[in-house]
Amino acid sequence: MQVFITGVSKGLGKALASAYLSLGEDVIGIGRSHAFTDKNFRFISCDLENLEQVNNLDFGKLSASVLFINNAGIIGSIERISEQTSSDIQSVLNANTLAPMLLCQKIVKAFMPSEGLTIVNISSGAGKRAIPSWASYCASKAALDIFSEAIYLEEKERGRNVKIYALSPGVIDTEMQKKIRSTNTNGFSSSDAFKELKTSGKLVQPERTAQKIIQLLAEEYSGEVICSLKNS
Ligand SMILES: NC(=O)c1ccc[n+]([C@@H]2O[C@H](COP(=O)([O-])OP(=O)(O)OC[C@H]3O[C@@H](n4cnc5c(N)ncnc54)[C@H](OP(=O)(O)O)[C@@H]3O)[C@@H](O)[C@H]2O)c1
């Protein structure tokens, strides 16, 4: 199996890449940087906010079964939309929605139907529940959810062997949560609730979340595209 993972420099993506490498899989990281030295690791440099760079990626024809994890994501500027610039909004939608959509399109074209393809689009509970001062982030993940469902139906109509998950991973102890906690309460009414998640030990370590994802993918595919690790 070839495992593609976007955003492997830290957080969940780094933990997923480490976990798949320790299982002996070939891992291809896509992103701005990484620190892997494993012989089974390959890196494709790409800034996912830059759609020209994303468009220029070429996977050719893939010969093995493929697991493609669109993990990279940003929370963006945490403030009310009235306080944001248009480029704040654009960055979030580029990195969280348009880049994963373009990558899904490329991989759906490049995989070998006889070998099979699994796509995991890392989503968020914030794509189902609006959070003030996260409008772009919420919208970016909601769009990723419905996109994932639509392409699953397309591939099913074509009778192809494609499994697609739009997976909410739950709250994870990463840099993203650190950024959320460091935002002051004035423009972000949920600030205290996120600080409380850390102090009460409710954040899950990324390595644990990675293991839960591997476990989920090992189970029989139910065709439920929208899924969550929250209660697993
Ligand atoms: N943490 C949570 O509680 C939580 C909850 C729900 C969903 N999620 C989702 O889980 C995923 C992983 O988040 P995380 O918590 O692990 O975040 P993180 O620690 O901030 O890591 C994000 C990763 O994405 C990469 N990335 C960001 N912008 C990029 C760009 N323009 N081009 C290439 N790579 C880029 C980062 O690489 P650089 O080092 O280059 O920035 C990094 O490797 C995201 O999709 C996030 O929305 C997280």
The ligand as an ORCA input file, in Angstrom:
! r2SCAN-3c Opt
* xyz 0 1
  N      -6.269     19.534     16.868
  C      -7.564     19.368     16.959
  O      -8.146     19.401     18.058
  C      -8.385     19.105     15.727
  C      -9.761     18.907     15.885
  C     -10.526     18.644     14.757
  C      -9.927     18.588     13.507
  N      -8.586     18.791     13.392
  C      -7.997     18.692     12.043
  O      -6.927     17.777     12.077
  C      -5.961     18.106     11.069
  C      -4.578     18.153     11.672
  O      -4.552     19.215     12.626
  P      -3.462     19.311     13.793
  O      -4.201     19.577     15.021
  O      -2.509     18.185     13.699
  O      -2.752     20.694     13.352
  P      -1.245     21.181     13.452
  O      -0.542     20.557     14.590
  O      -1.325     22.656     13.369
  O      -0.593     20.596     12.094
  C      -1.089     20.987     10.852
  C      -0.269     20.361      9.736
  O      -0.773     20.898      8.490
  C       0.312     21.458      7.770
  N      -0.061     22.618      6.982
  C      -0.743     23.716      7.388
  N      -0.810     24.606      6.387
  C      -0.152     24.049      5.335
  C       0.139     24.501      4.027
  N      -0.246     25.703      3.592
  N       0.820     23.679      3.214
  C       1.242     22.475      3.636
  N       1.013     21.994      4.875
  C       0.331     22.791      5.710
  C       1.308     21.902      8.844
  O       2.572     22.059      8.250
  P       3.511     23.362      8.468
  O       4.483     22.950      9.549
  O       4.145     23.583      7.149
  O       2.625     24.495      8.906
  C       1.202     20.718      9.807
  O       2.014     19.650      9.366
  C      -6.429     19.440     10.471
  O      -7.124     19.209      9.264
  C      -7.383     19.982     11.517
  O      -8.337     20.843     10.973
  C      -7.793     19.047     14.462
*
